[in-house]
Amino acid sequence: MYADEQGLAWVRELVDRTVGSRGARIVTADVARTYPGSDLTTAETYDYLAEQWAVEHPGQNSGAREAVELRIHLVCSLRAWRAIRKAVLKALCPEGMAPHTCRVPWCA
């Protein structure tokens, strides 16, 4: 995702709330700034998210936003994991496929 600390906190809260409502447990939650198994940084890997933000917010400074990965490891059934993933993605993008501006640009 392309987020500042406030955006990252919003996504973490959204994930915590969703996981808790599905009876799952978060084992670890890490913020990564490098892409696993590579010398690439998340900024290089997800540069299109910064471009998306710039298009959606013309003329605005991106501030402290940076491309990061929020890696969540859960203990739950596959069924619960699928429900959690679906709920988090829907919460990140409640407008679905309709044109809109993302609060925090992301990809999954």
C-alpha positions as CSV (number, residue, x, y, z in Angstrom):
1,M,0.0,0.0,0.0
2,Y,1.0,3.6,-0.4
3,A,0.4,5.1,3.1
4,D,1.7,7.5,5.7
5,E,1.5,6.5,9.4
6,Q,-2.1,7.6,9.7
7,G,-3.1,5.5,6.7
8,L,-1.2,2.5,7.9
9,A,-2.9,2.8,11.3
10,W,-6.3,2.9,9.6
11,V,-5.5,-0.3,7.7
12,R,-4.1,-2.1,10.7
13,E,-7.3,-1.2,12.7
14,L,-9.4,-2.4,9.9
15,V,-7.5,-5.7,9.8
16,D,-7.6,-6.1,13.6
17,R,-11.4,-5.5,13.7
18,T,-12.1,-7.9,10.8
19,V,-9.9,-10.7,12.2
20,G,-11.4,-10.3,15.7
21,S,-14.9,-10.6,14.3
22,R,-14.1,-13.8,12.5
23,G,-12.6,-15.7,15.5
24,A,-9.1,-15.7,14.1
25,R,-5.9,-14.7,15.8
26,I,-3.1,-12.5,14.5
27,V,0.3,-14.2,15.1
28,T,2.5,-11.5,13.6
29,A,1.9,-8.2,11.8
30,D,5.0,-6.7,10.1
31,V,5.5,-3.6,7.9
32,A,8.0,-4.4,5.2
33,R,9.9,-1.9,3.1
34,T,11.8,-4.5,1.0
35,Y,10.4,-7.1,-1.3
36,P,11.0,-10.7,-0.1
37,G,13.7,-12.6,-1.9
38,S,14.9,-9.6,-3.9
39,D,17.1,-6.5,-3.7
40,L,14.1,-4.4,-4.7
41,T,12.5,-2.1,-2.2
42,T,8.7,-1.8,-1.9
43,A,9.0,1.7,-3.3
44,E,10.5,0.2,-6.5
45,T,8.1,-2.8,-6.6
46,Y,5.0,-0.7,-6.0
47,D,5.9,2.5,-7.7
48,Y,2.6,2.5,-9.5
49,L,0.8,3.1,-6.2
50,A,2.6,6.4,-5.8
51,E,1.7,7.2,-9.4
52,Q,-2.0,6.3,-8.6
53,W,-2.0,8.6,-5.6
54,A,-0.5,11.5,-7.6
55,V,-3.2,11.1,-10.3
56,E,-6.0,11.0,-7.7
57,H,-4.6,14.0,-5.8
58,P,-3.2,16.4,-8.5
59,G,-0.9,19.1,-7.2
60,Q,-0.9,17.7,-3.6
61,N,2.3,16.8,-1.8
62,S,2.4,13.0,-0.9
63,G,3.9,14.0,2.5
64,A,5.3,11.0,4.4
65,R,3.5,8.4,2.3
66,E,5.6,5.5,1.2
67,A,5.1,2.1,-0.4
68,V,5.0,-0.6,2.3
69,E,3.7,-4.2,2.7
70,L,1.6,-5.0,5.7
71,R,2.2,-8.7,6.3
72,I,-0.3,-10.4,8.5
73,H,0.1,-14.0,9.7
74,L,-3.1,-15.5,11.0
75,V,-4.2,-18.7,12.9
76,C,-7.5,-19.7,11.4
77,S,-9.2,-22.0,9.0
78,L,-9.0,-21.6,5.3
79,R,-12.6,-20.6,5.3
80,A,-12.1,-17.9,7.9
81,W,-9.0,-16.7,6.0
82,R,-11.0,-16.3,2.8
83,A,-13.8,-14.4,4.6
84,I,-11.3,-12.1,6.3
85,R,-9.5,-11.4,3.0
86,K,-12.8,-10.6,1.3
87,A,-14.0,-8.4,4.1
88,V,-10.7,-6.5,4.3
89,L,-10.5,-5.9,0.5
90,K,-14.2,-4.7,0.5
91,A,-13.4,-2.3,3.4
92,L,-10.3,-1.0,1.6
93,C,-12.4,-0.4,-1.5
94,P,-16.1,-0.1,-0.6
95,E,-17.0,1.5,-4.0
96,G,-15.9,-1.7,-5.7
97,M,-15.2,-1.2,-9.4
98,A,-16.9,2.2,-9.6
99,P,-14.6,5.2,-10.2
100,H,-13.4,6.6,-6.9
101,T,-10.3,7.9,-5.0
102,C,-8.6,5.4,-2.7
103,R,-8.1,6.5,0.8
104,V,-4.9,4.4,0.8
105,P,-3.8,3.1,-2.6
106,W,-3.2,-0.7,-2.3
107,C,-3.0,-3.9,-4.2
108,A,-3.5,-7.5,-3.2
